[in-house]
Amino acid sequence: MGVIAILIPKFPLLKEWAYAGFFFAMSGAAISHFAVGQSFTEAVPALILLAVTILSWHFRPSDRKIISKNK
């Protein structure tokens, strides 16, 4: 559902929440692998997906960014 939220047009706040969900899920997965003593290679898939999530969020088009309006 998060992928659908990111791919559909508009709804920038929903997209931010989807990115946050992916970030917390993948960072939690990587930390869990390390916490139970698994090797680094076991955590690589979670780390790759975490990196892809961060890069996708960072390089998203400007029309998909929420701009803060300071008063």
N, C-alpha and C positions, 0 to 999 in steps of 0.2 A: 504494500500500500504506500510505503514511503517513496518508492520509485515512481509510482503513478503520480503522487503529489508533486514530485520534483519535475516530472515531464509535462504535466498539463500546464497550459498557459494561465497566467494571472495567479492569484492567491499567494502573494509573496510571504505572508506570515505563515501560512501552512507549509511552504517550502522551508522556511527557517526551522520550523519544528521538526520537519522530516530530516533535515541535515543534523539537527541536534540529536535526534533519536539514533541515527546511524553512528554518529560520533560516540555517544555513550555506549551503544551496544558493542561496537568494535573495540573501543578502548577497554571496556570491561572484559571482553573476551580475551584480549591479549594479556591483560593483567591477571586474569584467572589462570591462563596457561602457566605463567611464571609463578603464581602463588602456590600451585600444586606441584611445582618442581619439574614441569615438563621442559624439554629442550627448546632452544630458540626456534628450531625448524618446525616444531609443532605450532608455534605462535605466528609463523610467517603469513599464512593466509589472512588471519585477523589483522595483522600489521599492514598488509598490502591493501586490504579493504579500508582500513583507517586512513592510509595515505591517499587513496583514491577519493574518499569522502572529503578530506581536507582540501585537496587540489580542486575538486569539483566545486566546492563552496567558494574557494578563493577566486577562481577564474569564471564564476558565473557572470552572465551578461548584466550590465548596469541596470537594465530595466527590471531585473529580478531582485535587486537589492532594496532593502528597507532603509530609507534615508531618514535619519533623526532630524526633527525640526526643533532646534533649540530656540527658545524665546528670549 
